[in-house]
Amino acid sequence: MINVENNKQLQLDNQLCFPIYALARDIIAAYRPLLEAIDLTYPQYLALLVLWEKQEQSVSQLGEHLDLDSGTLTPLLKRLEQKGLVNRKRSLADERIVLISLTESGSLLRTKAANIPPTLLKSLSVSAEELENLQRIICKIRKNIHKI
C-alpha cells in the first residue's frame, strides 16, 4: 500500500529546488536584454563584476568568487579578451598562474552597466529590503548545503 502522505513530499509543488531553479532561469532571462545592450552574456557580466570590485585576479581566485572551474572560466575569459575588456597574462612569480585584469574599455564598461541592478530591481516589484533578506537566506542555505 502506498502512503499518500509520503507521496506529497514527492510532488513538484512541494519541492524547494524547483522554484529556486525556475527563479534563477527567470532572473537570468530578465538580465539578457540589459546585457545584450552592452554586448555581454550573464557569465561574462559576473566575471566583470568581480574584476570591477577586485581589479586583478588570478583565474583560480576568479573561479572561487564565481564558483566556476577553470575549464568553464577559461573560454569565457578568452571571449572577454577578444572583446578587448580584459587582459590575461602569466604571473612573473609563477608562470602556472594566469592573471586577469581589466583593460581601459573593461573599466569604462562599468559605467554602462551601472543601470542594470536598479533596472532589474524595479522590474522585480519587491523592495531592496526583501531582496536583502532573500539573499541572506540563500547565502545561509548555500553555506549549509555544502556541509551535507
N, C-alpha and C positions, 0 to 999 in steps of 0.2 A: 504494500500500500504506500502511495506517495504522500508525504507530509506536505500539505498545501502551504502551511506557514513557512516552511523552509524554501519552497518554490518562490515565494515573494522576494527572497534575497537574490534570486537569480533573474529578476525582471529588470529590464533595461532602465526603467524609470526609477528604480531603487539603487542604481549604481552611482557612486561618486565619480568614477572615472569618466563616464560618458559626457556629462555636462561640462566637465573641465576640458576634455578633448574637443568637444564641439565649440566651446567658447574660444579656445586657443586658435582653432581654424578660422572662426568668425573675426577675431581681432586681427589676425594676420591679413585676412581679406580686406578689412577696413583700412589697414595700413597701405595696401597695394597701390591705390590711386595716388595717395600722398607721396609715396616713394617713387612711383613712376615719374612724377613731375620733376624729380631730381635724379632720375636715372639710377636708382638703387633697388636692389632686392632687399627683402626683410633681413636675411642673414648678413648682408653687407652693411646695412644700417646698424645692426647690433655691434658688429666689429668696429665701425666708426664711432659709435657711442663710447666704447671703451677707450679708443685712441684719443678722442676729444677730451676725455677725462684724465687719462693716464699718460698721454704723449707716447713715448717709445715703449714698446713691449716686445718680449720675445714671443715667438709663435706659441710656445708652451704656456706662457703667462696668459696670453690672449685666450688660448683654449681653456684654461682654468676658469677665467672670468665668464666665458660663454658656454661652458660645459660641452665643448666640442673637441674631438680628437684632431690631431694634425692632418690625418688623411682627409677630413672634411674641410678643415680650415685652409689648407694649402691652396686648393683650386680657387677658393673664394678670395684669398689674398692675391693670387695671381691676376684675377679679374680686376680687383681694385687697383693693382699696379698698372695694368693695361689701360685703365681709365685715367691714370695719372693722379690718383688720390693717395696712394701710399708708396713708400719705398721699402724694399726688402734688401737687407744686407747681412752678411755674415759678421758675427761678433769678432773683434780683433783678439779678445781674450780667449775665446773658444770657438773655433770655426764650425763646430757642430750646432751652434746656436744661431738661429736666424732672427734678426731684429726687425721689427716693423715700426715705421714712423710715418707720420703724415707729410704729404707734400704741401706746398702752399695752397694748391687747389683743394686738397683734402681738408685743410684747416678752414678755408673760406666756405666750404660747403656747409659747415656748422651753422652759419648764419641763415642759409636757405632752409635748413632742417629745423630751425628753431620753432617754426609754426606747427610742426607735426604733433607734438604732445598736446598742446591746447586744443588743436582742431579735433584730434581723436577724442579727448576728454569731453568736449562739447557734444560730440555725436553719441556718446555712451549714455547721456542723460542720467548720470549719477554724480554725486558730489565728490570732490577731491578727498574728503574725509572717508567716505565709503570705500573709495579705491585704495586709500592708505590702509584701512582695516583689512580689506581683501588681500592686499599684497602682504601684509604682516602674517595673515593666516596661511597663505600659500607658502611663504618662506618657512614658516614653522613646520608645515606638513613636509616640505621638501627636505628639511634638515632631519626630521624624524624618520622619514621613509627610508633614508639611507642606512638607518640602524637596523632595519629588518633583515 
